């Protein structure tokens, strides 16, 4: 919305609609920040309390042996973040392109069908939609499952070491 060309978008949109759209977007961000921060804090607090209890019970050599496992888990999470952020960015970019295409179709005075642009319009629409679906599927299903399986494998190995160390 903020990067829309001024000659085509802002001249045709009422000011009230723009303010409403921006305020609604900011309200969504404000409403979602609190619960996300609380969930992250409770997750990290629960993980730290559990690990501190385990480290307090186990002998120090076993605790020192488990430090590289935490490094490996952080590395897998770093890889996931490195993959997920560009995919989410690409998905949002394609969504923006799709919305631009829809706004051109809605505000155009000439019919798409009358100009013979129906096939081109549908090809571009389907391409942007496929990119959005593909990116979201990769981020929220494939990559998430990949990192979860690696972290669970490392936690399982760490648990075996803890059990065998006692």
Secondary structure, DSSP 4 states (H G I P E B T S, - for coil): -TTS-IIIIITTS-HHHHHHHHHHHHHHHHHHHHHHHHHHHHHHHHHHHHHHHHHHHS-HHHHHHHHHHHHHHHHHHHHHHHHHHHHHHHHHHHHHHHHHHHHHHHH-SS-TTTTT-HHHHHHHHHHHHHHHHHHHHIIIIIIHHHHHHHHHHHHHHHHHHHHHH-
